[in-house]
Amino acid sequence: MTGENDYGIQQDAEHKYWYNMKTGEVEQGFQSPAPNRVGPFDTRAEAEHALEKLRENSAKWAEEDAEEGR
């Protein structure tokens, strides 16, 4: 089954890739508890670069907040 749930997460997310923040490993599907995972990512390569993506997003949001005077 595909489509988005109420939180905007694809329902086929159990088949996608996740980065485990606790172990530093890439997982396919829901192998570890949700608080330890970030994702989902479409490919293993994207999940392998999850920390870089998180840093980029954080910097972008900080810049946007600064521009808005927060």
Biopython code that builds the backbone (N, CA, C, O; Angstrom):
import numpy as np
from Bio.PDB.StructureBuilder import StructureBuilder

atoms = [
    (1, "MET", "N", (0.843, -1.171, 0.000)),
    (1, "MET", "CA", (0.000, 0.000, 0.000)),
    (1, "MET", "C", (0.890, 1.236, 0.000)),
    (1, "MET", "O", (1.854, 1.302, 0.764)),
    (2, "THR", "N", (0.589, 2.194, -0.827)),
    (2, "THR", "CA", (1.361, 3.429, -0.874)),
    (2, "THR", "C", (0.452, 4.598, -0.571)),
    (2, "THR", "O", (-0.749, 4.420, -0.368)),
    (3, "GLY", "N", (1.006, 5.771, -0.539)),
    (3, "GLY", "CA", (0.274, 6.975, -0.204)),
    (3, "GLY", "C", (0.810, 7.528, 1.103)),
    (3, "GLY", "O", (1.595, 6.878, 1.793)),
    (4, "GLU", "N", (0.374, 8.746, 1.436)),
    (4, "GLU", "CA", (0.873, 9.388, 2.648)),
    (4, "GLU", "C", (-0.105, 9.218, 3.787)),
    (4, "GLU", "O", (-1.319, 9.213, 3.584)),
    (5, "ASN", "N", (0.437, 9.077, 4.999)),
    (5, "ASN", "CA", (-0.411, 9.043, 6.172)),
    (5, "ASN", "C", (-0.642, 10.474, 6.656)),
    (5, "ASN", "O", (-0.287, 11.424, 5.959)),
    (6, "ASP", "N", (-1.228, 10.636, 7.832)),
    (6, "ASP", "CA", (-1.544, 11.960, 8.360)),
    (6, "ASP", "C", (-0.309, 12.811, 8.627)),
    (6, "ASP", "O", (-0.421, 14.031, 8.746)),
    (7, "TYR", "N", (0.851, 12.201, 8.722)),
    (7, "TYR", "CA", (2.087, 12.920, 9.013)),
    (7, "TYR", "C", (2.927, 13.160, 7.768)),
    (7, "TYR", "O", (4.045, 13.664, 7.874)),
    (8, "GLY", "N", (2.416, 12.813, 6.591)),
    (8, "GLY", "CA", (3.132, 13.033, 5.350)),
    (8, "GLY", "C", (4.185, 11.985, 5.056)),
    (8, "GLY", "O", (5.011, 12.169, 4.161)),
    (9, "ILE", "N", (4.167, 10.880, 5.802)),
    (9, "ILE", "CA", (5.127, 9.805, 5.583)),
    (9, "ILE", "C", (4.521, 8.785, 4.635)),
    (9, "ILE", "O", (3.375, 8.365, 4.799)),
    (10, "GLN", "N", (5.295, 8.400, 3.654)),
    (10, "GLN", "CA", (4.826, 7.389, 2.719)),
    (10, "GLN", "C", (4.522, 6.098, 3.452)),
    (10, "GLN", "O", (5.321, 5.645, 4.271)),
    (11, "GLN", "N", (3.375, 5.503, 3.168)),
    (11, "GLN", "CA", (3.003, 4.271, 3.839)),
    (11, "GLN", "C", (3.869, 3.100, 3.426)),
    (11, "GLN", "O", (3.895, 2.086, 4.124)),
    (12, "ASP", "N", (4.573, 3.207, 2.321)),
    (12, "ASP", "CA", (5.494, 2.136, 1.956)),
    (12, "ASP", "C", (6.862, 2.363, 2.590)),
    (12, "ASP", "O", (7.851, 1.768, 2.162)),
    (13, "ALA", "N", (6.924, 3.211, 3.599)),
    (13, "ALA", "CA", (8.184, 3.562, 4.246)),
    (13, "ALA", "C", (8.865, 2.362, 4.875)),
    (13, "ALA", "O", (10.080, 2.374, 5.071)),
    (14, "GLU", "N", (8.112, 1.336, 5.192)),
    (14, "GLU", "CA", (8.740, 0.150, 5.780)),
    (14, "GLU", "C", (9.681, -0.539, 4.801)),
    (14, "GLU", "O", (10.465, -1.400, 5.201)),
    (15, "HIS", "N", (9.614, -0.173, 3.524)),
    (15, "HIS", "CA", (10.494, -0.754, 2.515)),
    (15, "HIS", "C", (11.634, 0.189, 2.122)),
    (15, "HIS", "O", (12.484, -0.161, 1.303)),
    (16, "LYS", "N", (11.644, 1.367, 2.703)),
    (16, "LYS", "CA", (12.667, 2.353, 2.365)),
    (16, "LYS", "C", (13.861, 2.214, 3.298)),
    (16, "LYS", "O", (13.909, 1.316, 4.139)),
    (17, "TYR", "N", (14.818, 3.112, 3.136)),
    (17, "TYR", "CA", (16.051, 3.069, 3.921)),
    (17, "TYR", "C", (16.011, 4.115, 5.031)),
    (17, "TYR", "O", (15.447, 5.199, 4.878)),
    (18, "TRP", "N", (16.623, 3.754, 6.140)),
    (18, "TRP", "CA", (16.666, 4.604, 7.322)),
    (18, "TRP", "C", (18.092, 4.640, 7.839)),
    (18, "TRP", "O", (18.842, 3.676, 7.687)),
    (19, "TYR", "N", (18.460, 5.752, 8.450)),
    (19, "TYR", "CA", (19.769, 5.863, 9.094)),
    (19, "TYR", "C", (19.550, 5.726, 10.588)),
    (19, "TYR", "O", (18.754, 6.460, 11.175)),
    (20, "ASN", "N", (20.250, 4.794, 11.202)),
    (20, "ASN", "CA", (20.138, 4.567, 12.631)),
    (20, "ASN", "C", (21.140, 5.478, 13.334)),
    (20, "ASN", "O", (22.350, 5.289, 13.212)),
    (21, "MET", "N", (20.635, 6.461, 14.065)),
    (21, "MET", "CA", (21.485, 7.431, 14.740)),
    (21, "MET", "C", (22.296, 6.800, 15.870)),
    (21, "MET", "O", (23.374, 7.290, 16.207)),
    (22, "LYS", "N", (21.797, 5.745, 16.441)),
    (22, "LYS", "CA", (22.488, 5.097, 17.559)),
    (22, "LYS", "C", (23.661, 4.251, 17.083)),
    (22, "LYS", "O", (24.731, 4.275, 17.691)),
    (23, "THR", "N", (23.467, 3.505, 16.002)),
    (23, "THR", "CA", (24.507, 2.584, 15.531)),
    (23, "THR", "C", (25.321, 3.138, 14.370)),
    (23, "THR", "O", (26.426, 2.662, 14.108)),
    (24, "GLY", "N", (24.783, 4.153, 13.660)),
    (24, "GLY", "CA", (25.456, 4.685, 12.486)),
    (24, "GLY", "C", (25.283, 3.810, 11.259)),
    (24, "GLY", "O", (25.967, 4.007, 10.254)),
    (25, "GLU", "N", (24.386, 2.855, 11.328)),
    (25, "GLU", "CA", (24.161, 1.919, 10.229)),
    (25, "GLU", "C", (22.927, 2.309, 9.421)),
    (25, "GLU", "O", (22.002, 2.938, 9.935)),
    (26, "VAL", "N", (22.932, 1.925, 8.148)),
    (26, "VAL", "CA", (21.761, 2.082, 7.290)),
    (26, "VAL", "C", (20.932, 0.804, 7.397)),
    (26, "VAL", "O", (21.463, -0.306, 7.363)),
    (27, "GLU", "N", (19.632, 0.986, 7.524)),
    (27, "GLU", "CA", (18.717, -0.151, 7.642)),
    (27, "GLU", "C", (17.641, -0.038, 6.566)),
    (27, "GLU", "O", (17.280, 1.061, 6.146)),
    (28, "GLN", "N", (17.146, -1.169, 6.136)),
    (28, "GLN", "CA", (16.006, -1.156, 5.228)),
    (28, "GLN", "C", (14.811, -1.656, 6.013)),
    (28, "GLN", "O", (14.814, -2.764, 6.549)),
    (29, "GLY", "N", (13.795, -0.820, 6.069)),
    (29, "GLY", "CA", (12.603, -1.171, 6.830)),
    (29, "GLY", "C", (12.727, -0.747, 8.280)),
    (29, "GLY", "O", (13.688, -0.089, 8.679)),
    (30, "PHE", "N", (11.729, -1.142, 9.060)),
    (30, "PHE", "CA", (11.644, -0.734, 10.459)),
    (30, "PHE", "C", (12.366, -1.750, 11.335)),
    (30, "PHE", "O", (11.726, -2.564, 12.001)),
    (31, "GLN", "N", (13.689, -1.704, 11.338)),
    (31, "GLN", "CA", (14.476, -2.662, 12.108)),
    (31, "GLN", "C", (14.766, -2.191, 13.526)),
    (31, "GLN", "O", (14.959, -3.011, 14.424)),
    (32, "SER", "N", (14.797, -0.897, 13.735)),
    (32, "SER", "CA", (15.129, -0.365, 15.050)),
    (32, "SER", "C", (14.010, 0.562, 15.519)),
    (32, "SER", "O", (13.163, 0.966, 14.722)),
    (33, "PRO", "N", (14.003, 0.899, 16.806)),
    (33, "PRO", "CA", (12.964, 1.791, 17.329)),
    (33, "PRO", "C", (12.978, 3.151, 16.635)),
    (33, "PRO", "O", (14.037, 3.663, 16.273)),
    (34, "ALA", "N", (11.803, 3.720, 16.455)),
    (34, "ALA", "CA", (11.650, 4.997, 15.758)),
    (34, "ALA", "C", (12.532, 6.115, 16.311)),
    (34, "ALA", "O", (13.064, 6.892, 15.517)),
    (35, "PRO", "N", (12.717, 6.242, 17.631)),
    (35, "PRO", "CA", (13.567, 7.339, 18.119)),
    (35, "PRO", "C", (15.027, 7.245, 17.652)),
    (35, "PRO", "O", (15.751, 8.239, 17.696)),
    (36, "ASN", "N", (15.458, 6.081, 17.213)),
    (36, "ASN", "CA", (16.837, 5.901, 16.761)),
    (36, "ASN", "C", (17.010, 6.121, 15.265)),
    (36, "ASN", "O", (18.141, 6.177, 14.782)),
    (37, "ARG", "N", (15.907, 6.249, 14.518)),
    (37, "ARG", "CA", (15.970, 6.303, 13.054)),
    (37, "ARG", "C", (15.689, 7.695, 12.525)),
    (37, "ARG", "O", (14.919, 8.453, 13.115)),
    (38, "VAL", "N", (16.330, 8.030, 11.390)),
    (38, "VAL", "CA", (15.943, 9.197, 10.597)),
    (38, "VAL", "C", (15.712, 8.713, 9.178)),
    (38, "VAL", "O", (16.381, 7.798, 8.697)),
    (39, "GLY", "N", (14.769, 9.335, 8.527)),
    (39, "GLY", "CA", (14.414, 8.947, 7.176)),
    (39, "GLY", "C", (12.924, 9.113, 6.984)),
    (39, "GLY", "O", (12.287, 9.810, 7.774)),
    (40, "PRO", "N", (12.364, 8.526, 6.009)),
    (40, "PRO", "CA", (12.918, 7.511, 5.119)),
    (40, "PRO", "C", (13.663, 8.128, 3.939)),
    (40, "PRO", "O", (13.451, 9.284, 3.571)),
    (41, "PHE", "N", (14.534, 7.319, 3.368)),
    (41, "PHE", "CA", (15.292, 7.686, 2.172)),
    (41, "PHE", "C", (14.974, 6.664, 1.085)),
    (41, "PHE", "O", (14.725, 5.492, 1.367)),
    (42, "ASP", "N", (14.987, 7.131, -0.158)),
    (42, "ASP", "CA", (14.667, 6.246, -1.281)),
    (42, "ASP", "C", (15.780, 5.257, -1.590)),
    (42, "ASP", "O", (15.523, 4.151, -2.065)),
    (43, "THR", "N", (17.014, 5.657, -1.319)),
    (43, "THR", "CA", (18.146, 4.786, -1.658)),
    (43, "THR", "C", (19.070, 4.613, -0.460)),
    (43, "THR", "O", (19.064, 5.418, 0.471)),
    (44, "ARG", "N", (19.853, 3.561, -0.502)),
    (44, "ARG", "CA", (20.849, 3.318, 0.540)),
    (44, "ARG", "C", (21.867, 4.469, 0.571)),
    (44, "ARG", "O", (22.276, 4.912, 1.644)),
    (45, "ALA", "N", (22.268, 4.944, -0.608)),
    (45, "ALA", "CA", (23.249, 6.035, -0.688)),
    (45, "ALA", "C", (22.730, 7.298, -0.004)),
    (45, "ALA", "O", (23.484, 7.966, 0.704)),
    (46, "GLU", "N", (21.472, 7.631, -0.201)),
    (46, "GLU", "CA", (20.898, 8.801, 0.470)),
    (46, "GLU", "C", (20.940, 8.616, 1.982)),
    (46, "GLU", "O", (21.288, 9.543, 2.713)),
    (47, "ALA", "N", (20.589, 7.434, 2.447)),
    (47, "ALA", "CA", (20.594, 7.161, 3.885)),
    (47, "ALA", "C", (22.007, 7.221, 4.448)),
    (47, "ALA", "O", (22.195, 7.655, 5.584)),
    (48, "GLU", "N", (22.997, 6.796, 3.683)),
    (48, "GLU", "CA", (24.382, 6.839, 4.135)),
    (48, "GLU", "C", (24.850, 8.270, 4.369)),
    (48, "GLU", "O", (25.765, 8.501, 5.159)),
    (49, "HIS", "N", (24.237, 9.224, 3.695)),
    (49, "HIS", "CA", (24.607, 10.631, 3.826)),
    (49, "HIS", "C", (23.592, 11.409, 4.662)),
    (49, "HIS", "O", (23.468, 12.626, 4.524)),
    (50, "ALA", "N", (22.872, 10.706, 5.522)),
    (50, "ALA", "CA", (21.821, 11.324, 6.330)),
    (50, "ALA", "C", (22.353, 12.438, 7.219)),
    (50, "ALA", "O", (21.725, 13.491, 7.330)),
    (51, "LEU", "N", (23.488, 12.224, 7.846)),
    (51, "LEU", "CA", (24.021, 13.251, 8.751)),
    (51, "LEU", "C", (24.362, 14.528, 8.003)),
    (51, "LEU", "O", (24.144, 15.625, 8.518)),
    (52, "GLU", "N", (24.898, 14.399, 6.793)),
    (52, "GLU", "CA", (25.193, 15.576, 5.979)),
    (52, "GLU", "C", (23.911, 16.334, 5.654)),
    (52, "GLU", "O", (23.869, 17.562, 5.724)),
    (53, "LYS", "N", (22.874, 15.595, 5.302)),
    (53, "LYS", "CA", (21.587, 16.206, 4.964)),
    (53, "LYS", "C", (20.990, 16.908, 6.186)),
    (53, "LYS", "O", (20.438, 18.002, 6.071)),
    (54, "LEU", "N", (21.102, 16.279, 7.345)),
    (54, "LEU", "CA", (20.589, 16.896, 8.570)),
    (54, "LEU", "C", (21.334, 18.194, 8.876)),
    (54, "LEU", "O", (20.719, 19.186, 9.267)),
    (55, "ARG", "N", (22.656, 18.189, 8.698)),
    (55, "ARG", "CA", (23.448, 19.404, 8.934)),
    (55, "ARG", "C", (23.046, 20.514, 7.953)),
    (55, "ARG", "O", (22.899, 21.673, 8.341)),
    (56, "GLU", "N", (22.873, 20.144, 6.685)),
    (56, "GLU", "CA", (22.460, 21.124, 5.667)),
    (56, "GLU", "C", (21.108, 21.733, 6.026)),
    (56, "GLU", "O", (20.933, 22.951, 5.981)),
    (57, "ASN", "N", (20.161, 20.877, 6.381)),
    (57, "ASN", "CA", (18.821, 21.362, 6.734)),
    (57, "ASN", "C", (18.868, 22.268, 7.956)),
    (57, "ASN", "O", (18.209, 23.307, 7.990)),
    (58, "SER", "N", (19.641, 21.878, 8.953)),
    (58, "SER", "CA", (19.750, 22.673, 10.172)),
    (58, "SER", "C", (20.321, 24.051, 9.867)),
    (58, "SER", "O", (19.814, 25.058, 10.361)),
    (59, "ALA", "N", (21.373, 24.102, 9.056)),
    (59, "ALA", "CA", (21.978, 25.381, 8.685)),
    (59, "ALA", "C", (20.989, 26.238, 7.895)),
    (59, "ALA", "O", (20.895, 27.446, 8.111)),
    (60, "LYS", "N", (20.259, 25.610, 6.986)),
    (60, "LYS", "CA", (19.283, 26.337, 6.173)),
    (60, "LYS", "C", (18.181, 26.923, 7.060)),
    (60, "LYS", "O", (17.797, 28.081, 6.894)),
    (61, "TRP", "N", (17.673, 26.120, 8.004)),
    (61, "TRP", "CA", (16.601, 26.600, 8.878)),
    (61, "TRP", "C", (17.097, 27.703, 9.803)),
    (61, "TRP", "O", (16.359, 28.648, 10.081)),
    (62, "ALA", "N", (18.339, 27.602, 10.287)),
    (62, "ALA", "CA", (18.904, 28.648, 11.135)),
    (62, "ALA", "C", (19.028, 29.951, 10.356)),
    (62, "ALA", "O", (18.753, 31.031, 10.880)),
    (63, "GLU", "N", (19.444, 29.836, 9.104)),
    (63, "GLU", "CA", (19.560, 31.022, 8.252)),
    (63, "GLU", "C", (18.191, 31.651, 8.011)),
    (63, "GLU", "O", (18.048, 32.872, 8.073)),
    (64, "GLU", "N", (17.188, 30.822, 7.738)),
    (64, "GLU", "CA", (15.833, 31.334, 7.515)),
    (64, "GLU", "C", (15.296, 32.014, 8.773)),
    (64, "GLU", "O", (14.665, 33.068, 8.702)),
    (65, "ASP", "N", (15.559, 31.391, 9.930)),
    (65, "ASP", "CA", (15.109, 31.999, 11.183)),
    (65, "ASP", "C", (15.784, 33.345, 11.412)),
    (65, "ASP", "O", (15.142, 34.291, 11.869)),
    (66, "ALA", "N", (17.079, 33.438, 11.098)),
    (66, "ALA", "CA", (17.812, 34.691, 11.275)),
    (66, "ALA", "C", (17.237, 35.779, 10.357)),
    (66, "ALA", "O", (17.114, 36.938, 10.753)),
    (67, "GLU", "N", (16.894, 35.394, 9.148)),
    (67, "GLU", "CA", (16.321, 36.358, 8.194)),
    (67, "GLU", "C", (14.963, 36.854, 8.669)),
    (67, "GLU", "O", (14.585, 37.997, 8.414)),
    (68, "GLU", "N", (14.230, 35.978, 9.365)),
    (68, "GLU", "CA", (12.897, 36.342, 9.857)),
    (68, "GLU", "C", (12.969, 37.018, 11.222)),
    (68, "GLU", "O", (11.942, 37.421, 11.768)),
    (69, "GLY", "N", (14.171, 37.144, 11.776)),
    (69, "GLY", "CA", (14.351, 37.824, 13.047)),
    (69, "GLY", "C", (13.949, 37.005, 14.263)),
    (69, "GLY", "O", (13.582, 37.567, 15.294)),
    (70, "ARG", "N", (14.012, 35.703, 14.156)),
    (70, "ARG", "CA", (13.633, 34.849, 15.305)),
    (70, "ARG", "C", (14.760, 34.698, 16.258)),
    (70, "ARG", "O", (14.622, 34.018, 17.275)),
]
sb = StructureBuilder()
sb.init_structure("model")
sb.init_model(0)
sb.init_chain("A")
sb.init_seg("    ")
for serial, (resi, resn, name, xyz) in enumerate(atoms, 1):
    if name == "N":
        sb.init_residue(resn, " ", resi, " ")
    sb.init_atom(name, np.array(xyz, "f"), 0.0, 1.0, " ", f" {name:<3s}", serial, name[0])
structure = sb.get_structure()
